[in-house]
Amino acid sequence: MSTGDNILPAGGEHPLVSVVTPFYNTAGFLAECIESVLRQDYPNFEYILADNCSTDDSLAIARRYAALDARIRVIPHSDFIDQDANYNRALGYISGASRYVKIAQADDTLMPSCLTEMVRLATANPSIGIVGCCFITGDALAGHGLPFDRDVFSGAEACRTRLLHGGTYFGSPTCLLYRADIVRSREAFFPPGETNADTVACFEILAASDFGRVRQVLCSLRRGNPSVSDVLRRNGAAAFLNYALVERFGPRYLTAGELAGRRAALRDTYVRVLARAVPARRGAGYWAFHRQALGTLGQALPVGGIAWRLASYLGEKLLNPGQTLAAVVASLRRGPRATRGEP
């Protein structure tokens, strides 16, 4: 392993990084993730592999690598818990000496310079609480949304930009490096009961710290495999998540006028998505997901708004009979959905 001469400023110091991979039944991907961590050119890290009662070969894979590398600690568990609770439990095992924490999700991979570049930016700017990066998701490049003329942004700027204009720079936990003192200070690092707990954590942390973004591709996220994020995509959750962030954090980061405008626009977009799910014959699980998600905001499914938008949508289709006929034919060719549900 090469340590290099110019990995970090400040006299060549290499603060300890705790890398954490919580896993459950990821035998098909786990070895690739572990090997990407072990290939890091950063010289000072511990690696925690926390099993959440896997029933496949995941735990055996983790133990095989631990037998070969003393930096690895494998922690099995006898009680299965949900993903956010599992991540929080795994973060509880980080060393008291670590200065930074890096999550490497079990189905993702890190580029060899990931820790080096993220720690370099964090140590040069102690006000940073979270460091992000550019990344590959599936076959697409992501990490955009903030200007590329600088690397450090106030927490307020990063959050305001996300609420007003969107962006993918918060990525997923694999894309981020956290300051360890912040991780230790939060009773539950990823707040329980949140549909989008990792992004919610970013908004909460950045209320009191800066955000750094490395202008390099430093990790790759797998798409299409069974995961919580895959469930969100199948349920068309993106419109809800954007609306929920503005509802939760708009009052903190936006002016009254900005909040009113974004709230109205994002709610309208969300209701349109729900309305179009009716003729698409989304199943009962789809509607249960959105009822539960809205419940986290203390809101109910907007049945009246869905009906109004559905009528408008169907009216547009009637004015374009050729397009409507083509859609109907395509739907008939696909056949009926396995389940049906009504909002």
Secondary structure, DSSP 8 states (H G I E B T S, - for coil): ----S-SSSSTT----EEEEEEESS-TTTHHHHHHHHHT-S-S-EEEEEEE---SSSHHHHHHHHHTT-TTEEEE--SS---HHHHHHHHHTTS-TT-SEEEE--TT-EE-TTHHHHHHHHHHH-TTEEEEEEEEEETTEEE--SS-SS-SEE-HHHHHHHHHHH--STT--GGG-EEEHHHHHH-SSSS-TT-TTHHHHHHHHHTTSSEEEEEEEEEEEE--SSSSHHHHHHHTT-HHHHHHHHHHHHHHHHS-HHHHHHHHHHHHHHHHHHHHHHTTTT--HHHHHHHHHHHHTTT----HHHHHHHHHHHHHHHHT-HHHHHHHHHHHHHH---S-----
